[in-house]
Amino acid sequence: MNSKDFRYVLWFMCNRWNEYEVNHIFGRLSNHIWGKWVQACEEHHGSLDGITWFLLELDDNCLQKLIDRSLEYYKK
């Protein structure tokens, strides 16, 4: 992920990330992904550290899906 994409993902995670988005982006994996997100929030108290931890937990395919969705909103 390049630095510009990272900024879009952070912006997306801070402003748009919710259970609906998880379902939209990840489909059948959404329960697993949402569980990872809840774990990150609990362990890192919802901070940017939690977002970073969460992103590092995603495999390349899931990370790319998140990047693509972020770009849909913010790269216009």
CYANA upper distance limits for C-alpha pairs under 8 A (distance plus 0.5 A):
  1 MET  CA      5 ASP  CA      6.58
  1 MET  CA      6 PHE  CA      6.85
  2 ASN  CA      6 PHE  CA      6.74
  3 SER  CA      7 ARG  CA      6.85
  4 LYS  CA      8 TYR  CA      7.01
  5 ASP  CA      9 VAL  CA      6.69
  5 ASP  CA     67 ILE  CA      7.16
  5 ASP  CA     71 LEU  CA      8.01
  6 PHE  CA     10 LEU  CA      6.66
  6 PHE  CA     67 ILE  CA      8.41
  7 ARG  CA     11 TRP  CA      6.62
  8 TYR  CA     12 PHE  CA      6.56
  8 TYR  CA     67 ILE  CA      8.13
  8 TYR  CA     70 SER  CA      6.30
  8 TYR  CA     71 LEU  CA      7.03
  8 TYR  CA     74 TYR  CA      6.81
  8 TYR  CA     75 LYS  CA      8.22
  9 VAL  CA     13 MET  CA      6.51
  9 VAL  CA     66 LEU  CA      7.71
  9 VAL  CA     67 ILE  CA      6.49
  9 VAL  CA     70 SER  CA      5.92
  9 VAL  CA     71 LEU  CA      8.31
 10 LEU  CA     14 CYS  CA      6.61
 10 LEU  CA     51 ILE  CA      8.08
 11 TRP  CA     15 ASN  CA      6.56
 11 TRP  CA     16 ARG  CA      8.48
 12 PHE  CA     16 ARG  CA      5.67
 12 PHE  CA     17 TRP  CA      6.72
 12 PHE  CA     70 SER  CA      6.11
 12 PHE  CA     73 TYR  CA      8.29
 12 PHE  CA     74 TYR  CA      8.45
 13 MET  CA     17 TRP  CA      5.26
 13 MET  CA     51 ILE  CA      7.83
 16 ARG  CA     21 GLU  CA      8.10
 17 TRP  CA     21 GLU  CA      6.58
 17 TRP  CA     22 VAL  CA      7.96
 18 ASN  CA     22 VAL  CA      6.94
 19 GLU  CA     23 ASN  CA      6.78
 19 GLU  CA     34 TRP  CA      7.45
 20 TYR  CA     24 HIS  CA      6.66
 21 GLU  CA     25 ILE  CA      6.46
 22 VAL  CA     26 PHE  CA      6.24
 22 VAL  CA     27 GLY  CA      7.98
 22 VAL  CA     30 SER  CA      6.06
 22 VAL  CA     33 ILE  CA      7.73
 22 VAL  CA     34 TRP  CA      7.23
 23 ASN  CA     27 GLY  CA      5.53
 23 ASN  CA     28 ARG  CA      8.18
 23 ASN  CA     30 SER  CA      5.64
 25 ILE  CA     30 SER  CA      8.34
 25 ILE  CA     65 LYS  CA      7.01
 25 ILE  CA     66 LEU  CA      7.42
 25 ILE  CA     69 ARG  CA      7.63
 26 PHE  CA     30 SER  CA      5.62
 26 PHE  CA     33 ILE  CA      8.18
 26 PHE  CA     62 CYS  CA      7.89
 26 PHE  CA     65 LYS  CA      8.12
 29 LEU  CA     33 ILE  CA      6.68
 30 SER  CA     34 TRP  CA      6.35
 31 ASN  CA     35 GLY  CA      6.58
 32 HIS  CA     36 LYS  CA      6.90
 33 ILE  CA     37 TRP  CA      6.83
 34 TRP  CA     38 VAL  CA      6.69
 35 GLY  CA     39 GLN  CA      6.66
 36 LYS  CA     40 ALA  CA      6.69
 36 LYS  CA     54 PHE  CA      7.24
 36 LYS  CA     57 GLU  CA      8.41
 37 TRP  CA     41 CYS  CA      6.74
 37 TRP  CA     54 PHE  CA      6.71
 38 VAL  CA     42 GLU  CA      6.66
 39 GLN  CA     43 GLU  CA      6.59
 40 ALA  CA     44 HIS  CA      6.31
 40 ALA  CA     45 HIS  CA      8.22
 40 ALA  CA     46 GLY  CA      7.72
 40 ALA  CA     50 GLY  CA      5.38
 40 ALA  CA     51 ILE  CA      7.64
 40 ALA  CA     53 TRP  CA      7.10
 40 ALA  CA     54 PHE  CA      6.43
 41 CYS  CA     45 HIS  CA      5.54
 41 CYS  CA     46 GLY  CA      4.80
 41 CYS  CA     47 SER  CA      7.79
 41 CYS  CA     50 GLY  CA      6.21
 42 GLU  CA     46 GLY  CA      7.45
 43 GLU  CA     50 GLY  CA      7.81
 44 HIS  CA     49 ASP  CA      6.70
 44 HIS  CA     50 GLY  CA      5.43
 45 HIS  CA     50 GLY  CA      7.65
 46 GLY  CA     50 GLY  CA      6.22
 46 GLY  CA     51 ILE  CA      8.16
 47 SER  CA     51 ILE  CA      7.41
 48 LEU  CA     52 THR  CA      6.75
 49 ASP  CA     53 TRP  CA      6.57
 50 GLY  CA     54 PHE  CA      6.51
 51 ILE  CA     55 LEU  CA      6.65
 52 THR  CA     56 LEU  CA      6.77
 53 TRP  CA     57 GLU  CA      6.86
 54 PHE  CA     58 LEU  CA      7.25
 55 LEU  CA     63 LEU  CA      7.45
 58 LEU  CA     62 CYS  CA      6.34
 58 LEU  CA     63 LEU  CA      6.16
 59 ASP  CA     63 LEU  CA      6.57
 60 ASP  CA     64 GLN  CA      6.58
 61 ASN  CA     65 LYS  CA      6.91
 62 CYS  CA     66 LEU  CA      6.85
 63 LEU  CA     67 ILE  CA      6.69
 64 GLN  CA     68 ASP  CA      6.54
 65 LYS  CA     69 ARG  CA      6.73
 66 LEU  CA     70 SER  CA      6.65
 67 ILE  CA     71 LEU  CA      6.66
 68 ASP  CA     72 GLU  CA      6.85
 69 ARG  CA     73 TYR  CA      7.37
 70 SER  CA     74 TYR  CA      6.73
 70 SER  CA     75 LYS  CA      8.38
 71 LEU  CA     75 LYS  CA      5.37
 71 LEU  CA     76 LYS  CA      8.40
 72 GLU  CA     76 LYS  CA      8.13
